[in-house]
Amino acid sequence: MFAVINVLKDERRFIKRIKNSVIKPKPELCRVNIKDAYPFYYLEICEKQLINDYSVIKQLFGSGIKFYICCNSYRLPSDFPYPEFKSNAFKEKLLINSSLDCIGGLNTKDMNLCVIDPKAQYTANTDDFIKNCKNLTVITYITQKYKMIKQDIFNKWGATVILKDSITGLEEYDCVISPSFLKNYLICNSMLLKNGRGETELYKGSKTDCPDYIKHLIPHSADKMQFLSALYEISGVKCLENCRFTDFRAIKTIKQ
């Protein structure tokens, strides 16, 4: 499970400040249940109580909490006893869904598609990729995982998955889908698509939407994408698997 922490700044009003110095407000911890998924916790705590004594946090969270998210971009000290949740898995899923939607509306019977998957994380999407192209090339450093499913793909679709272990020759493909966050901006959570006019367009996205019942769970001032990522990866909220980037579009044109 994970926790959302809302750190309350010290009260500036004189009377309130005097009252809080005599009677310290207690931290408020709330368990938020989600249908068919793991719950998360929401904690409101004063800044001094949080920073000066981690025993309060440890007592509240125990061993059930594995990661935290802070509201208002608050930065906790490096020695805080729980790690901050940082993961790109949800954004990678958004990129895959958005890319498949985009090329799904095109004539893909002659498309040469390349998927960059260095760590072989997206083997479960191979069927979806192969349905949208004539030839599929996967660039991965862990070829064994793909070798295990190559025969199944051939039996099901009559198609061969070509494996490469170096990110080269990308200009040969009609479309390149790269969900991972690589150092090269052009292939960092993005899609490259030839537009038929001797140009390649770079597609990216940064925003998403979710069902209303999930929107109501998002704490005020929490980072929406970070929170949804935690729901997706830690709580296992299934409906988020179908989300897309709502602003997925070509942001740059590259001359060939």
Secondary structure as UniProt FT lines:
FT   STRAND          2..8
FT   HELIX           14..22
FT   STRAND          28..34
FT   TURN            35..36
FT   STRAND          37..46
FT   HELIX           47..52
FT   HELIX           54..61
FT   TURN            62..64
FT   STRAND          67..70
FT   HELIX           71..73
FT   TURN            78..79
FT   HELIX           89..104
FT   TURN            109..110
FT   STRAND          112..116
FT   TURN            118..119
FT   HELIX           123..125
FT   HELIX           126..130
FT   TURN            131..132
FT   STRAND          135..139
FT   HELIX           143..157
FT   STRAND          161..164
FT   HELIX           170..172
FT   STRAND          175..178
FT   HELIX           185..187
FT   STRAND          190..194
FT   STRAND          199..204
FT   HELIX           212..215
FT   TURN            216..217
FT   TURN            220..221
FT   HELIX           224..230
FT   HELIX           231..235
FT   HELIX           238..242
FT   TURN            246..247
FT   STRAND          249..255
//
